[in-house]
Amino acid sequence: MPDIEPHLADDGVTRVSPPDPRTALFWDGTHWHVPRVDDHGRVQVRGEDQVFSIKGVLAETETADLTEASGGILSDVVPDGEYWVITNITALDLDNATTGHVYYARHNNFNYEFERLYEALAANRPSSYHGHVYLDSKDTIQVTFVGGLIGDTCKIILTGHIMTLET
């Protein structure tokens, strides 16, 4: 953190460091600022303090048939104005055994592989990814079912958070 010069804070008190007891503050490069709070105690963030806020819980299930051997299925596309933080993905072939599942995040028409599991998975036996995958609007998740057969019904389940920019 940069050196803090003495300054007159928003509350009219000259400060050299953050107040004590500790409280949530924003550093703008020059001054500490106390966040604005609404009538319910929620932080209000607007304009230059813009951050993400949680719009809701993400719980999406996509079921589709494979159109090619060792094919994949896609999640829904992230709508405009939203960002998805995915914390868990579960994938399973409902009909036949597979030899692996490969997880991708598709961004700007490019698939970024972030998880690969090669092991014998019986029909209807899931694999899972636990972590954080961040998707922008128009992004999607793809899971490839290695060893899956044409026509197999496969499922992916995404859970996490739906985020929006505060405006």
C-alpha positions as CSV (number, residue, x, y, z in Angstrom):
1,M,0.0,0.0,0.0
2,P,1.3,3.5,-0.8
3,D,2.5,5.9,1.9
4,I,-0.5,7.7,3.4
5,E,-0.2,11.5,3.6
6,P,-2.3,13.2,6.3
7,H,-5.6,14.3,4.8
8,L,-9.1,15.5,5.8
9,A,-11.4,12.5,5.6
10,D,-15.0,12.4,4.5
11,D,-16.0,12.5,8.1
12,G,-14.0,15.7,8.7
13,V,-11.2,14.1,10.7
14,T,-7.6,14.3,9.6
15,R,-6.2,10.8,9.2
16,V,-2.7,9.4,8.5
17,S,-3.9,5.8,8.4
18,P,-7.2,3.9,8.3
19,P,-9.5,4.4,11.2
20,D,-9.5,2.1,14.2
21,P,-11.5,-0.1,14.8
22,R,-11.1,-1.3,11.3
23,T,-13.9,-0.6,8.9
24,A,-14.4,-1.3,5.2
25,L,-12.6,1.5,3.3
26,F,-11.8,2.3,-0.3
27,W,-8.4,3.7,-1.2
28,D,-8.5,5.9,-4.3
29,G,-4.8,6.4,-4.5
30,T,-4.9,9.6,-2.5
31,H,-7.5,9.2,0.2
32,W,-9.4,6.6,2.2
33,H,-13.2,6.7,1.8
34,V,-15.9,5.1,3.8
35,P,-18.3,3.2,1.6
36,R,-21.9,4.4,1.2
37,V,-24.5,2.2,2.9
38,D,-28.2,2.0,2.1
39,D,-31.1,1.8,4.7
40,H,-30.5,-2.0,5.0
41,G,-26.8,-1.8,5.7
42,R,-25.8,-3.0,2.2
43,V,-22.8,-1.3,0.6
44,Q,-23.7,1.0,-2.3
45,V,-21.1,1.2,-4.9
46,R,-21.5,3.5,-7.9
47,G,-19.4,5.3,-10.4
48,E,-15.7,5.4,-9.7
49,D,-16.1,2.7,-7.0
50,Q,-17.7,0.3,-9.4
51,V,-17.5,-3.4,-8.4
52,F,-19.5,-6.5,-9.1
53,S,-22.6,-7.4,-7.2
54,I,-24.3,-10.8,-6.9
55,K,-27.4,-11.0,-8.9
56,G,-28.3,-14.5,-7.9
57,V,-27.3,-18.1,-7.6
58,L,-26.2,-20.0,-10.7
59,A,-27.8,-23.5,-11.0
60,E,-27.9,-24.6,-14.6
61,T,-28.4,-28.1,-16.0
62,E,-27.9,-28.8,-19.7
63,T,-28.8,-32.2,-21.2
64,A,-28.1,-33.0,-24.8
65,D,-27.3,-36.0,-27.1
66,L,-23.8,-36.3,-28.5
67,T,-23.7,-35.6,-32.3
68,E,-20.4,-37.4,-32.8
69,A,-18.3,-40.0,-31.0
70,S,-16.3,-38.5,-28.2
71,G,-18.3,-35.3,-28.7
72,G,-19.2,-32.6,-26.3
73,I,-22.1,-30.5,-25.1
74,L,-22.3,-26.8,-24.2
75,S,-23.9,-24.9,-21.3
76,D,-26.1,-22.0,-22.0
77,V,-24.4,-18.8,-23.1
78,V,-23.8,-16.1,-20.5
79,P,-26.4,-13.3,-21.2
80,D,-25.3,-9.8,-21.9
81,G,-24.7,-7.8,-18.7
82,E,-23.9,-10.8,-16.6
83,Y,-20.7,-12.6,-15.5
84,W,-20.8,-16.1,-14.1
85,V,-18.5,-17.4,-11.4
86,I,-18.7,-21.1,-11.6
87,T,-17.6,-23.0,-8.5
88,N,-18.7,-26.5,-9.4
89,I,-19.3,-28.4,-12.7
90,T,-20.6,-32.0,-12.8
91,A,-20.6,-34.0,-16.0
92,L,-22.0,-37.4,-16.8
93,D,-23.0,-39.7,-19.7
94,L,-26.4,-41.1,-18.9
95,D,-26.2,-44.0,-21.4
96,N,-22.7,-45.5,-21.7
97,A,-19.3,-45.7,-20.1
98,T,-16.7,-43.1,-21.1
99,T,-12.9,-43.0,-20.7
100,G,-12.7,-39.4,-19.7
101,H,-14.1,-35.9,-19.5
102,V,-12.4,-32.7,-20.7
103,Y,-13.7,-29.3,-19.4
104,Y,-13.3,-26.1,-21.4
105,A,-14.3,-22.5,-21.0
106,R,-15.2,-21.0,-24.4
107,H,-14.2,-17.3,-24.7
108,N,-14.0,-15.2,-27.9
109,N,-14.5,-18.4,-30.0
110,F,-11.5,-20.2,-28.4
111,N,-11.8,-23.2,-26.0
112,Y,-9.5,-22.9,-22.9
113,E,-9.0,-26.3,-21.3
114,F,-9.0,-26.1,-17.5
115,E,-9.6,-29.7,-16.4
116,R,-9.0,-33.1,-17.8
117,L,-10.0,-36.4,-16.2
118,Y,-9.0,-39.7,-17.9
119,E,-10.4,-42.7,-16.2
120,A,-13.1,-45.3,-16.8
121,L,-16.4,-43.8,-15.9
122,A,-19.4,-46.1,-15.8
123,A,-22.7,-44.9,-17.4
124,N,-24.4,-42.3,-15.2
125,R,-21.2,-41.9,-13.0
126,P,-20.3,-38.2,-12.7
127,S,-17.0,-36.4,-12.8
128,S,-16.7,-33.0,-11.1
129,Y,-14.6,-29.9,-11.2
130,H,-14.4,-27.7,-8.1
131,G,-12.7,-24.3,-8.3
132,H,-13.4,-20.9,-9.9
133,V,-14.1,-20.4,-13.6
134,Y,-15.1,-16.8,-14.6
135,L,-17.2,-16.4,-17.7
136,D,-17.9,-13.1,-19.5
137,S,-21.1,-12.4,-21.5
138,K,-21.4,-14.8,-24.6
139,D,-19.0,-17.3,-23.0
140,T,-19.9,-20.9,-22.4
141,I,-18.7,-24.1,-20.8
142,Q,-18.1,-27.2,-22.9
143,V,-17.5,-30.7,-21.7
144,T,-16.1,-33.4,-24.1
145,F,-17.1,-37.0,-23.2
146,V,-14.1,-39.0,-24.4
147,G,-15.3,-42.5,-25.5
148,G,-18.9,-41.3,-25.7
149,L,-21.0,-42.7,-28.5
150,I,-23.1,-40.9,-31.1
151,G,-26.6,-40.4,-29.6
152,D,-25.5,-40.8,-25.9
153,T,-27.5,-38.5,-23.6
154,C,-25.1,-36.4,-21.6
155,K,-25.6,-33.8,-18.8
156,I,-23.6,-31.0,-17.3
157,I,-24.5,-29.2,-14.2
158,L,-23.1,-25.8,-13.3
159,T,-23.3,-24.1,-9.9
160,G,-21.9,-20.8,-8.7
161,H,-22.9,-17.1,-8.8
162,I,-24.4,-14.7,-11.3
163,M,-22.7,-11.4,-11.1
164,T,-23.5,-8.0,-12.6
165,L,-21.7,-4.7,-12.8
166,E,-23.1,-2.0,-10.5
167,T,-24.2,1.0,-12.5
